[in-house]
Amino acid sequence: LLGFYKGIFPPVLAETPKRAVKFFTFEQYKKLLGYASLPPGLAFAVAGLGSGLTEAVVVNPFEVVKVTLQANQNAFKEQPSSFVQARQIIKNDGVGFQGLNKGLTATLGRHGVFNMVYFGFYFNMKNILPVNKDPNLEFLRKFGIGLVSGTIASIINIPFDVAKSRIQGPQPVPGEIKYRTCFKTMATVYKEEGFLALYKGLLPKIMRLGPGGAVMLLVYEYVYAWLQDTV
């Protein structure tokens, strides 16, 4: 059973600063874009893109360690800890694009595209759909928009996710690097496995980031409003 929880520590360790970076930088980019005279709808999407790219830089080393641990086929108790695995990666390959920051371009694409669609769709649709005076219906309105936002963003960005997993995961032939760069990996997957291979793992991704994305935005909005009122 514990095999399903391999690599759990890196995402737990990264999740709080990752989400903090996501929403903090989104707000900062949104303020900066206010000086650029962009239409509000476009400003939300561009601010989301900026926040996603910044988030990717923070989270990528954690992703490399997580994927390495998840690809380890030893029993849970036999695999190294996250810190030991990170030190091993640095010792063998350094902190560059072959080591702790392997697959950074794909991670930039994954988070940049996701946040661009996620924030852009959510805030634009929230402004279009009428506000409900009933707090319960208003909660459901925001949850529904957040659910659709997370789902659409997951569908659009998953080719980058597949490329990231191929680059950061174990290579097909030991000692031989087949998947190197983001777009070249996508092209290889498409050529060898077909177009639909770029969407492998889509259902569990939607199951995770559809409702997860809705909850994240709701918590952000309600906590943010509470802080504004009380602090």
N, C-alpha and C positions, 0 to 999 in steps of 0.2 A: 504493500500500500504506500509506503513512504517513497517509492520510486516516482509516484506522481507529483511529489513535492521537491524533486531535485531542482536546484537553482533558485529556491524560494527566497534565500536571504538577500541576494543582490537587488531584486525588485522591491522587497520590503524596505531595504536600506535606501534605495533611490527614490521611492515613490513620493515621500513628503517633499524633499527639495525639488523633485521633478515637477510636481503640481504647483508648488510655489513659484518656480521659474516660469511655468506656462502662463499662469494668470497674472503674475506681476509684470512680466515683459509684454504681455498682450495689452495691459492698461498703459504701459509706457509708450509702446509703439502707436497705440491709438491716439494718445495725446500729441505725439510728434507729428502724426499724419494730419492732425487738426490744422497745422500750419500749411499743409500742402494743397488745400482747397480741393481735395478728392471728394467725390460723392460718398455719402455715409455708407452705402452698401459696399462699395469697393474698399473703403477704408477699413471696415471690419475684416474683410478677407485678407488684405495686405498685412494688417496688424497680426492676424492669425498666422500668416506665413512666417513673419518675423519671429513670433514667439515659438513656433515649431522648430525653426532652424536653431534658435538659441537653446531650446530644450534638448535638441538632439546632441549638441556638443556636450552638454552636462551628462546625459544619460548613456551615451554610447559605450564608455568603458564598463559600466555595469552590465550592459547588454552582452558584451563580449564574454564576460565572466559567466553570466547566466546561461548563455547558449552552450558554452564549453562544458559547464556542469551538467546541463540537461542531456548533452550528447554522450556523457560518461555512462557506460553500460555496466559498471560495477554496482554492487548493492549499495544502498544509501549509506550504510555505516562505513563502507570501505572507501567511499569517494573523499577527496580532499575538501577542506573547508573553503569558503569563498575567498578568504584572505590568502590561504596557501595557494589556491588556484591563480589568483591575481599575481602573486609574487612569481609563480612559475611562468606565467605568460610574459611578464616583464623580463625575467631572466633569460628566457629563450628567444623572445622576439622584440623586446623593448616596448616603448609606449607609442610608437608610430603606427603607420597604416598597415603594418604586418603584425602588430602586436595588440596592445590594449585599445587602440583606436581603429582596429580592423573594421572595414565595412562602414566607415563614417559617412561616405557619400550616400549610401543606401539609407542609412538612418536619417540623414538630413532630408532626403526625399520622403521617407515615411512620415516623419513628424511634421515637416513643412507642409506637405499636401494635406495631411489629416487636419491640422489646426486651421489651415486656410479654409477648407470646406466646413469644418466643425463650427468655428466661430462665425464665419461669414453667413452660413445658412441659418444658424440659430438666431443671431441678433437681427438679421434681415426679416426672417419669418416672424419673430416676436414683435417687430414693429408693424408688420402687415396685418397679422391676425388680431382682432379686437380683444382688449383686456376684459376679463370677467370680474364683476364686482364681488361675486362669491369667492372667498379665499380658497375653498376646496376645488372649485372649477378652475380657478387661476393656477393652482398648483398642478392640476392635470394638464392644462394647456401648456405650461412650461415643460412638464415632464414629456409630453408627447412630442413637442418640438425638439427637445434634447435627444430623445430616442431616435427620431428620424435623422437628426444631425449626425449622431454617432454612427448610425447604420450607413448613411450615404458616404460619409468620410471613410469608413472602413472599406467599402466597395471600391472607391476610387484609388485608395492608397495601397491596396494589398500587393500589387506587383512589386512595389518597393520593399514591402515586408518579406516577400518570398526571396527577393534578391539578397536582402540582409541576412536571412537565415542560411542561404546557400554559402555566402561569403564567410560568415562567422562560424558556421557549423563545420563538421568534419568533411574533408574533401573526399570524393568518390574513390580516388586512388591514393593510398598513403604515400606521403613524400612528394606528391605532384599537385600543384595548385591549379585547379580547373576554373574556379570562380574567383575572379580578381576584382573587377570593377562593376559598379551598379548596372549601367546600361548594357555592358557586354554580357553580364550574367543574365539579364532579362532576354537578350537576343539568343543566347545559348539555350535557355529553358524553352523559349518559343520554338526554336528550330528543332530541338531534339524531342520535346514532349508535347508540343502543341500550345495553342493560345490559352486554353483553359488551365494549363499547368501554372500560369501566372496568378491563378485565383485559388490555388490549393490552400486549404485551411480557412476559407472564407466564412463558413458557417460558425465555427467556434469563435472566430474573431468578432463576428457580428453579435453573437451571444454574450461576449465579454464587453465589447465597447459600445453596443447599442444602449442597453440599460445602464452600463457603467458611465457612459458619457452623459446620459440624462441626470443621473444622481450627482455627478461631479459638478455640472452646471447649476443644478438646484442648490446644492450645498454652498457653492461659491456665491450665488446671488443672495440667498437668504442670510448667510453669515456676513457678507459684505454690507448688506442693508442694516443688519443689527449693529455691526461695528460703527457704521456711519451715524446711527442714532444714539449710540451709547458712549462712543469714544470720541 
